Amino acid sequence: MKILRRKGKLVAWTLLVFQVLGVVSAIDAINSTRTDQGAVAWTIGLLGAPVVAVPAYWVFGRSQFEGYIEARREHQGAFYAARDAITNRLDRAAVDLEGRHPKWDALTELSNARLLRGNRAELLVDGEATFDSIIEGIRNAQRHVLVQFYIVRDDGLGRRLAQALIERAMAGVEVVFLYDEVGSAGLTRTYLQDLEIAGVKVSAFNTTQGWRNKFQLNFRNHRKIVVVDGRTTWIGGHNVGDDYLGLDPELSPWRDTHVRLDGPVAIQAQGVVAADWYWAQRELLLEGYEWTPEPAPEGDMQAIVVATGPADPLETAGMYFVHALNSATERIWITAPYFVPDEAVIKALMLATLRGVEVRILLPGISDSLPTKLAAYHYVDLLAGSDVAFYRYDRGFLHQKVMLVDDEVSSIGTHNFDNRSFRLNFEVAAVVFDEGFARDVEAMLERDFANATRIDPATFDEQPWYWRFGVRLSRLLAPIL
């Protein structure tokens, strides 16, 4: 009997502790959760089932990444002095958005960057073209190489990249390699050691450093950036793995897009990697690095790098896309492997069609995530009454993140149209203001639409009940997918 009473007291005290933690956590959720729906859902769960909800909340619940900005205060003088010096240098290549592209005048405030002239952009379609270009660029590096990817695999492509980095490091070039520890969880210690032995600076992004982030597994550094000598950068949807070359039999052919940019905009991309490296290692990448912009030998395109993340004071990613959608006057073409948008994006799409803008959205026919694929059909049905046209890509897995606005603005980057990219991931996009480059993007997307089928929401009622239930259930889970 005594043992039973002791166990009963232990259970009672445990439940009381969780109830108190549930109240404290609910207060935190009300104060810090970025969406009303999320705050309500977490509050109900934390108060109603604290034993389950409290651990889940502190691992997955928070949407504000702590410490990224504060970390700069450790070397505040040097960090901000360097930032101001770099900004002043980039001002030489800056373009007045209000004068040249007045509809986009909020973009510089959102991105905390300037639109820069003197660039050349090259569209890289699919994996072979992308990595042939990247590895050739690395092999030609003279001063430094910065590499940042969400996923890196120790396979054929991963080893090819590693060998190029090792060769440059052994030749005396400064090489930095930054990866996301969650996305690259399968990366072997041998792979990293080989880089380190050759002199490559290697680091995980270290999302969980700092006591406030200790239990947070929900944030990702989803950026894919390579910068060579501060002169050339590559940004886009590819990670490093054989599947991105189309060698995964279940998801092949893999359809993805990157862009190579030469010119001052490469300095902006370099600054993004340098800031992430500073968070990871508290090291300023200044001495020995090129921070003076040089125009591309050929071309005078205008471009800007838009970096977004959960450390931003505003929901920069979502606002960027809403701004882009609201700026369109003729067309919006979007490719989205994961399409689970929030209410602001849905309204912006509807308003665009009411203005007479042609809106096309290309979704994958096959996917690496069944819940996100099903959730997308809810939004297809939701927008059925508008003139938004949805297409299903029929040739392999569509993973590219590309947006074409009107006849001039092209966005190629890492953002998906989902809650994770809008609120939880560190993301990046290269935005090019150039009619010639937009024609290249248009031609590429026309080929993709030619390999796609128009989705008819009227057929959804003919689908089996379990498919319709899966769509609704996935829709409810959309905020955490």
Backbone torsions as a table, in degrees:
resi	resn	phi	psi	omega
1	MET	NA	-41.0	179.6
2	LYS	-61.6	-39.9	179.9
3	ILE	-63.6	-41.0	179.3
4	LEU	-64.9	-41.1	179.1
5	ARG	-64.2	-41.0	178.8
6	ARG	-62.8	-43.5	178.3
7	LYS	-63.7	-38.2	178.9
8	GLY	-63.7	-41.2	178.0
9	LYS	-65.7	-40.2	179.8
10	LEU	-62.6	-42.8	178.5
11	VAL	-63.8	-42.9	-179.0
12	ALA	-63.3	-45.1	179.0
13	TRP	-65.3	-39.0	178.3
14	THR	-61.9	-45.5	179.2
15	LEU	-63.5	-38.9	178.6
16	LEU	-63.8	-43.6	179.0
17	VAL	-60.8	-45.0	179.4
18	PHE	-65.8	-34.0	177.8
19	GLN	-65.5	-41.5	177.3
20	VAL	-65.1	-44.5	177.5
21	LEU	-62.5	-33.9	177.7
22	GLY	-64.8	-41.2	178.2
23	VAL	-65.3	-47.0	179.3
24	VAL	-60.4	-43.5	-179.3
25	SER	-66.9	-37.3	178.5
26	ALA	-64.0	-39.3	176.6
27	ILE	-62.1	-43.0	178.2
28	ASP	-63.2	-40.7	179.7
29	ALA	-63.5	-42.8	179.4
30	ILE	-62.7	-38.7	-177.1
31	ASN	-79.4	-27.8	-168.5
32	SER	-121.2	-18.9	-179.2
33	THR	-67.6	133.3	-168.5
34	ARG	-77.1	-22.5	-179.7
35	THR	-115.6	147.8	178.4
36	ASP	-62.7	-40.6	-179.3
37	GLN	-62.4	-41.9	179.5
38	GLY	-65.6	-41.0	179.3
39	ALA	-62.4	-43.7	179.6
40	VAL	-64.4	-46.0	-177.6
41	ALA	-62.5	-45.2	179.8
42	TRP	-66.8	-39.6	-179.4
43	THR	-62.1	-44.4	178.2
44	ILE	-60.8	-46.3	-179.4
45	GLY	-65.4	-42.0	-176.8
46	LEU	-68.3	-34.5	178.8
47	LEU	-85.1	-31.2	-176.5
48	GLY	-87.8	-34.2	-178.8
49	ALA	-140.5	65.9	-172.7
50	PRO	-63.7	-30.2	-178.1
51	VAL	-60.6	-37.6	179.8
52	VAL	-88.5	-42.8	-170.0
53	ALA	-75.8	-34.1	-176.3
54	VAL	-62.4	-52.7	177.2
55	PRO	-60.1	-39.2	-179.4
56	ALA	-63.3	-39.7	-177.9
57	TYR	-64.7	-44.6	-175.5
58	TRP	-77.1	-12.0	173.3
59	VAL	-95.1	-42.0	-171.9
60	PHE	-119.5	-8.9	-165.2
61	GLY	-83.7	-34.6	-172.2
62	ARG	-79.2	143.2	-179.6
63	SER	-112.2	0.5	179.4
64	GLN	-107.4	117.2	-179.9
65	PHE	-78.7	127.3	-172.1
66	GLU	-98.3	137.6	167.2
67	GLY	97.8	-14.6	-175.9
68	TYR	-61.9	-46.4	178.6
69	ILE	-73.9	-42.1	-176.9
70	GLU	-62.5	-28.2	-177.6
71	ALA	-60.4	-29.2	-178.2
72	ARG	-66.7	-21.2	-177.9
73	ARG	-69.0	-18.4	179.3
74	GLU	-64.0	-33.7	174.7
75	HIS	-127.8	51.0	-169.7
76	GLN	-57.0	-46.0	-177.5
77	GLY	-61.0	-51.5	-177.9
78	ALA	-66.5	-41.6	-176.2
79	PHE	-63.7	-51.7	-175.2
80	TYR	-74.7	-29.7	175.0
81	ALA	-64.8	-42.5	178.6
82	ALA	-65.7	-42.5	179.9
83	ARG	-61.0	-44.7	-179.1
84	ASP	-65.7	-37.6	179.3
85	ALA	-65.6	-41.3	179.1
86	ILE	-66.2	-42.0	179.0
87	THR	-61.0	-42.4	179.9
88	ASN	-62.5	-38.6	178.0
89	ARG	-66.8	-40.0	-179.2
90	LEU	-69.7	-24.9	179.6
91	ASP	-59.7	-24.0	178.5
92	ARG	-63.4	-28.0	-177.9
93	ALA	-104.7	7.8	-173.1
94	ALA	-73.8	148.5	177.0
95	VAL	-114.5	138.0	177.7
96	ASP	-76.2	106.6	-179.0
97	LEU	-61.7	-42.6	-176.5
98	GLU	-62.9	-32.4	179.8
99	GLY	-81.1	-36.8	-174.5
100	ARG	-97.6	-36.9	-176.1
101	HIS	-138.9	69.1	-170.9
102	PRO	-61.1	-27.5	179.4
103	LYS	-65.6	-19.2	-175.6
104	TRP	-107.7	23.9	-170.5
105	ASP	-67.1	-16.2	177.9
106	ALA	-85.1	-8.6	-173.6
107	LEU	-63.6	-40.7	-178.6
108	THR	-67.0	-35.5	177.5
109	GLU	-68.8	-41.0	179.5
110	LEU	-64.1	-42.8	-174.1
111	SER	-90.0	-10.6	-175.2
112	ASN	53.5	41.0	-179.2
113	ALA	-146.8	167.6	-179.6
114	ARG	-108.6	148.3	169.8
115	LEU	-72.3	128.6	-172.5
116	LEU	-117.9	142.0	176.2
117	ARG	-97.5	176.3	175.3
118	GLY	83.9	23.7	-176.4
119	ASN	-109.8	159.4	171.8
120	ARG	-125.9	133.0	-179.1
121	ALA	-119.4	136.9	176.9
122	GLU	-126.0	124.2	179.3
123	LEU	-77.6	131.2	-179.8
124	LEU	-116.9	109.3	-173.6
125	VAL	-98.2	116.7	176.4
126	ASP	74.1	176.2	-165.3
127	GLY	-69.9	-43.5	-176.2
128	GLU	-62.6	-47.8	179.4
129	ALA	-61.6	-40.8	-177.9
130	THR	-63.9	-52.6	-173.6
131	PHE	-79.6	-25.0	170.3
132	ASP	-61.2	-42.9	179.9
133	SER	-67.3	-45.4	-178.2
134	ILE	-62.7	-47.7	-175.5
135	ILE	-69.8	-36.2	173.8
136	GLU	-61.7	-42.6	178.4
137	GLY	-61.9	-41.9	178.4
138	ILE	-62.5	-43.5	-177.8
139	ARG	-65.8	-22.3	178.6
140	ASN	-94.0	2.8	-178.1
141	ALA	-65.3	139.2	-179.9
142	GLN	-110.3	-28.5	-173.4
143	ARG	-120.7	-52.1	-177.1
144	HIS	-158.2	154.5	178.5
145	VAL	-133.6	128.2	175.0
146	LEU	-115.8	125.4	-177.0
147	VAL	-126.0	128.7	178.6
148	GLN	-140.2	122.7	177.7
149	PHE	-138.5	150.6	175.6
150	TYR	-73.4	-49.7	179.7
151	ILE	-117.2	128.1	169.6
152	VAL	-130.0	127.8	-179.8
153	ARG	-110.6	148.3	174.7
154	ASP	-88.2	73.3	178.8
155	ASP	-134.2	-160.3	-176.4
156	GLY	-58.6	-50.6	-179.6
157	LEU	-68.4	-40.0	178.9
158	GLY	-60.5	-41.6	179.0
159	ARG	-69.3	-34.5	177.5
160	ARG	-63.1	-43.5	176.8
161	LEU	-64.1	-45.6	-179.1
162	ALA	-59.5	-42.2	-179.0
163	GLN	-62.8	-40.3	177.8
164	ALA	-63.2	-41.0	179.4
165	LEU	-68.2	-40.5	179.4
166	ILE	-63.3	-42.9	179.6
167	GLU	-60.6	-42.9	180.0
168	ARG	-68.8	-41.7	-179.7
169	ALA	-62.2	-41.0	-179.6
170	MET	-71.4	-19.2	176.1
171	ALA	-86.5	1.9	177.3
172	GLY	96.6	5.2	177.5
173	VAL	-82.0	137.2	176.6
174	GLU	-72.1	122.8	-177.1
175	VAL	-125.3	127.9	178.6
176	VAL	-118.0	132.0	-177.5
177	PHE	-128.8	113.3	-176.6
178	LEU	-121.9	130.7	-177.5
179	TYR	-136.1	158.1	176.9
180	ASP	-87.5	127.6	-174.0
181	GLU	-70.5	-21.9	176.8
182	VAL	-83.5	-50.1	178.7
183	GLY	-62.1	-34.5	-178.6
184	SER	-104.9	34.4	-176.9
185	ALA	-60.4	-28.1	-178.9
186	GLY	-87.1	0.9	-178.4
187	LEU	-68.4	129.3	-172.5
188	THR	-77.1	153.1	176.7
189	ARG	-64.8	-33.3	178.7
190	THR	-60.6	-41.7	179.3
191	TYR	-58.7	-48.3	-178.1
192	LEU	-68.3	-38.6	179.8
193	GLN	-64.7	-39.1	178.7
194	ASP	-60.2	-40.5	177.0
195	LEU	-64.9	-45.9	-176.9
196	GLU	-64.2	-40.9	-179.5
197	ILE	-61.4	-34.7	-179.9
198	ALA	-77.1	-8.8	179.3
199	GLY	102.8	8.4	177.0
200	VAL	-74.9	135.7	172.3
201	LYS	-78.4	118.9	-172.4
202	VAL	-121.3	136.0	175.8
203	SER	-158.1	143.8	163.4
204	ALA	-74.7	161.0	178.6
205	PHE	-67.8	-23.5	176.1
206	ASN	62.3	54.6	-177.7
207	THR	-59.0	-35.0	-170.9
208	THR	-91.3	8.6	179.1
209	GLN	-70.3	147.3	-175.9
210	GLY	92.1	140.0	-173.6
211	TRP	-62.7	-29.1	-178.1
212	ARG	-74.4	-18.3	179.9
213	ASN	-109.1	5.4	-169.0
214	LYS	-55.6	-39.1	-175.8
215	PHE	-105.3	9.0	-177.6
216	GLN	-86.2	117.5	176.3
217	LEU	-112.6	7.9	-170.4
218	ASN	-91.8	-12.6	-178.8
219	PHE	-95.3	144.0	179.7
220	ARG	-134.5	146.4	166.9
221	ASN	-96.8	99.1	-171.1
222	HIS	-93.5	7.6	-175.8
223	ARG	-73.7	148.0	174.2
224	LYS	-130.5	102.1	-174.5
225	ILE	-137.5	136.6	167.9
226	VAL	-127.6	134.7	177.9
227	VAL	-130.9	132.3	178.8
228	VAL	-120.5	120.5	173.1
229	ASP	57.2	20.0	-178.7
230	GLY	65.9	14.9	-175.8
231	ARG	-115.9	-28.7	-174.7
232	THR	-136.5	139.5	176.4
233	THR	-136.6	151.5	175.1
234	TRP	-122.9	129.5	-178.5
235	ILE	-138.7	141.0	177.1
236	GLY	167.0	-155.7	-170.9
237	GLY	-92.9	-14.2	-175.1
238	HIS	-74.0	135.4	161.9
239	ASN	-98.2	-175.8	-176.6
240	VAL	-105.2	105.9	179.2
241	GLY	-177.9	154.8	-178.4
242	ASP	-60.7	-28.9	179.2
243	ASP	-63.8	-27.8	178.9
244	TYR	-76.2	-9.2	171.7
245	LEU	-96.0	3.9	179.6
246	GLY	85.6	23.7	-176.2
247	LEU	-98.8	5.0	174.0
248	ASP	-90.5	114.5	-174.6
249	PRO	-62.7	-25.6	-178.0
250	GLU	-81.6	-24.3	-175.0
251	LEU	-120.1	14.0	-177.1
252	SER	-94.7	152.6	-6.2
253	PRO	-73.3	144.2	-179.4
254	TRP	-84.5	124.9	-177.5
255	ARG	-107.8	114.4	-175.7
256	ASP	-148.9	165.3	-175.9
257	THR	-142.1	138.3	171.8
258	HIS	-126.7	169.5	173.2
259	VAL	-135.4	138.7	172.1
260	ARG	-101.2	132.1	179.9
261	LEU	-125.9	126.4	173.5
262	ASP	-110.5	137.3	177.8
263	GLY	127.9	-168.6	-175.9
264	PRO	-57.7	-28.2	-178.1
265	VAL	-63.1	-20.8	177.1
266	ALA	-63.8	-30.7	177.2
267	ILE	-65.3	-38.9	176.8
268	GLN	-61.1	-45.1	178.8
269	ALA	-63.4	-38.8	178.3
270	GLN	-62.7	-37.0	177.6
271	GLY	-64.6	-34.9	177.8
272	VAL	-64.5	-47.6	179.1
273	VAL	-64.5	-41.0	-179.2
274	ALA	-62.5	-39.0	178.4
275	ALA	-66.7	-40.1	177.4
276	ASP	-66.5	-39.1	178.0
277	TRP	-64.8	-38.3	178.2
278	TYR	-62.4	-41.5	176.3
279	TRP	-60.3	-43.6	-174.4
280	ALA	-71.2	-38.9	-170.1
281	GLN	-125.5	-5.7	-176.4
282	ARG	57.2	40.1	178.4
283	GLU	-123.6	129.5	177.4
284	LEU	-86.3	122.8	179.2
285	LEU	-89.4	81.5	-175.0
286	LEU	-119.0	-65.9	-175.4
287	GLU	-65.9	129.2	179.8
288	GLY	88.6	-2.5	179.5
289	TYR	-107.1	144.1	-178.7
290	GLU	-85.1	118.3	179.6
291	TRP	-121.5	7.9	177.0
292	THR	-97.3	119.6	-175.4
293	PRO	-70.0	144.1	174.7
294	GLU	-128.5	135.1	177.9
295	PRO	-65.9	151.9	177.2
296	ALA	-64.9	144.4	179.2
297	PRO	-57.3	-33.4	178.4
298	GLU	-130.1	137.4	176.8
299	GLY	99.0	149.7	178.4
300	ASP	-139.8	48.0	-179.5
301	MET	-75.8	152.8	175.9
302	GLN	-100.0	132.1	-175.3
303	ALA	-150.8	160.1	178.7
304	ILE	-148.7	144.4	175.0
305	VAL	-98.9	123.7	-179.8
306	VAL	-107.8	107.3	178.2
307	ALA	-103.6	130.8	-178.6
308	THR	-130.2	159.0	179.3
309	GLY	-177.5	170.9	-176.9
310	PRO	-72.4	-5.1	174.3
311	ALA	-89.8	-6.4	179.7
312	ASP	-69.0	144.8	178.1
313	PRO	-66.7	-26.5	176.3
314	LEU	-112.0	165.4	174.3
315	GLU	-80.4	76.1	-168.2
316	THR	-60.8	-42.4	-176.0
317	ALA	-62.9	-51.6	179.4
318	GLY	-61.1	-40.2	-179.8
319	MET	-68.0	-34.2	176.8
320	TYR	-60.3	-46.7	-178.0
321	PHE	-70.4	-38.8	176.2
322	VAL	-61.9	-42.6	178.1
323	HIS	-60.4	-44.0	179.6
324	ALA	-63.8	-44.6	-179.2
325	LEU	-64.4	-40.5	-179.1
326	ASN	-73.0	-18.7	-179.5
327	SER	-85.1	-15.2	-175.7
328	ALA	-70.4	140.8	175.7
329	THR	-121.6	-17.4	-176.6
330	GLU	-122.9	-49.1	-178.1
331	ARG	-155.7	156.6	171.8
332	ILE	-138.0	115.8	174.0
333	TRP	-114.2	128.5	-175.0
334	ILE	-131.0	136.0	167.2
335	THR	-112.9	128.8	-171.7
336	ALA	-142.7	106.7	177.3
337	PRO	-66.0	-28.0	178.6
338	TYR	-129.9	110.2	-174.2
339	PHE	-119.4	90.8	175.5
340	VAL	-135.4	70.6	-171.2
341	PRO	-74.0	164.9	175.5
342	ASP	-92.3	178.9	-173.0
343	GLU	-62.7	-36.5	-178.2
344	ALA	-63.9	-40.8	179.1
345	VAL	-68.1	-41.0	178.7
346	ILE	-59.6	-46.5	179.7
347	LYS	-64.1	-39.2	179.0
348	ALA	-63.6	-38.5	177.1
349	LEU	-64.9	-44.3	178.6
350	MET	-62.2	-44.5	-179.9
351	LEU	-63.4	-36.1	179.2
352	ALA	-61.5	-43.9	179.4
353	THR	-66.9	-33.8	177.8
354	LEU	-66.7	-26.6	175.8
355	ARG	-81.0	-2.6	-178.4
356	GLY	89.4	13.1	179.2
357	VAL	-78.0	136.0	174.8
358	GLU	-77.1	121.3	-179.1
359	VAL	-118.7	118.5	174.6
360	ARG	-121.9	136.7	177.6
361	ILE	-129.8	124.7	-178.1
362	LEU	-104.6	121.7	-178.4
363	LEU	-112.1	158.4	179.0
364	PRO	-74.2	145.2	173.2
365	GLY	-80.4	-40.7	171.6
366	ILE	-113.7	154.8	-173.4
367	SER	-144.3	156.9	173.6
368	ASP	-89.5	4.0	178.8
369	SER	-142.6	103.6	-178.6
370	LEU	-62.6	-42.5	-179.9
371	PRO	-60.6	-42.5	-179.4
372	THR	-70.4	-33.0	176.5
373	LYS	-64.3	-45.1	179.4
374	LEU	-67.0	-41.1	-178.7
375	ALA	-59.9	-34.5	-179.2
376	ALA	-60.2	-33.3	-178.1
377	TYR	-68.4	-24.7	174.1
378	HIS	-62.4	-41.8	-177.9
379	TYR	-75.7	-29.8	172.3
380	VAL	-60.8	-44.6	179.2
381	ASP	-67.8	-39.6	-178.9
382	LEU	-62.1	-35.7	-178.1
383	LEU	-94.8	12.4	-176.1
384	ALA	-63.5	-29.9	-179.2
385	GLY	-78.7	-7.9	177.8
386	SER	-96.6	-175.0	177.7
387	ASP	-98.7	19.4	175.2
388	VAL	-70.5	126.0	-178.4
389	ALA	-102.6	121.8	178.6
390	PHE	-104.2	142.2	179.1
391	TYR	-129.4	148.2	177.2
392	ARG	-108.4	120.7	-179.8
393	TYR	-74.8	130.7	-169.8
394	ASP	-107.9	1.2	-177.9
395	ARG	-116.1	83.2	177.6
396	GLY	80.8	-160.7	-175.1
397	PHE	-96.1	122.8	177.5
398	LEU	-88.8	112.8	-176.8
399	HIS	-118.4	-6.3	-176.2
400	GLN	-67.4	150.0	178.0
401	LYS	-121.8	88.6	-173.2
402	VAL	-128.5	140.4	174.9
403	MET	-135.9	132.6	176.9
404	LEU	-118.4	122.9	-178.7
405	VAL	-117.2	120.4	-178.8
406	ASP	57.1	-143.6	-176.2
407	ASP	-110.3	20.2	-172.6
408	GLU	-140.1	-32.0	-168.6
409	VAL	-106.7	123.5	179.0
410	SER	-123.0	134.1	178.3
411	SER	-121.6	122.4	178.7
412	ILE	-129.6	124.7	-176.7
413	GLY	-168.8	-144.7	-172.9
414	THR	-114.9	-4.4	-175.3
415	HIS	-72.8	133.6	164.5
416	ASN	-97.9	164.7	176.8
417	PHE	-92.0	70.0	-178.7
418	ASP	-151.6	170.9	-177.2
419	ASN	-60.3	-37.2	-178.2
420	ARG	-62.6	-46.9	179.1
421	SER	-70.3	-35.7	-178.2
422	PHE	-72.1	-30.8	-169.6
423	ARG	-131.9	-20.6	-169.9
424	LEU	-116.4	-25.1	-175.3
425	ASN	-99.4	149.9	164.1
426	PHE	-82.5	121.0	-174.0
427	GLU	-129.0	169.3	178.1
428	VAL	-152.8	146.8	175.9
429	ALA	-140.4	144.2	170.5
430	ALA	-99.8	123.5	-178.8
431	VAL	-112.8	120.6	-176.0
432	VAL	-112.7	127.1	176.3
433	PHE	-102.6	91.5	-178.0
434	ASP	-163.5	128.0	-176.8
435	GLU	-68.5	-38.4	179.5
436	GLY	-63.5	-46.2	178.2
437	PHE	-65.8	-37.6	177.5
438	ALA	-60.9	-34.6	176.9
439	ARG	-65.8	-36.5	176.0
440	ASP	-63.6	-43.6	178.7
441	VAL	-65.4	-41.7	178.0
442	GLU	-58.8	-46.4	-179.8
443	ALA	-62.0	-40.5	177.9
444	MET	-62.1	-47.6	-178.5
445	LEU	-69.0	-32.8	175.5
446	GLU	-60.0	-40.4	176.8
447	ARG	-63.8	-38.5	178.9
448	ASP	-66.8	-43.6	178.4
449	PHE	-64.7	-30.4	177.3
450	ALA	-67.3	-21.6	176.9
451	ASN	-101.8	26.8	-176.6
452	ALA	-131.8	164.1	179.1
453	THR	-119.7	133.9	177.2
454	ARG	-64.4	132.1	180.0
455	ILE	-87.2	129.3	179.4
456	ASP	-107.7	105.2	-179.3
457	PRO	-61.0	-20.5	-179.7
458	ALA	-63.4	-21.1	-179.1
459	THR	-84.4	-6.3	-175.3
460	PHE	-63.3	-35.9	-179.5
461	ASP	-66.1	-18.0	179.5
462	GLU	-85.1	-9.0	-179.0
463	GLN	-74.8	156.0	178.9
464	PRO	-58.8	154.3	-176.7
465	TRP	-59.8	-36.7	-177.5
466	TYR	-69.3	-28.8	175.1
467	TRP	-68.0	-45.2	179.8
468	ARG	-65.0	-37.5	176.9
469	PHE	-65.4	-40.8	178.9
470	GLY	-62.6	-37.8	177.6
471	VAL	-63.3	-46.2	-178.7
472	ARG	-66.5	-41.7	179.7
473	LEU	-65.0	-43.4	178.4
474	SER	-63.0	-34.9	177.0
475	ARG	-61.4	-41.3	179.9
476	LEU	-66.1	-31.7	-179.1
477	LEU	-86.4	-4.3	-172.7
478	ALA	-52.0	-40.8	-178.0
479	PRO	-61.7	-20.3	-178.4
480	ILE	-113.2	4.9	-179.3
481	LEU	-72.3	NA	NA
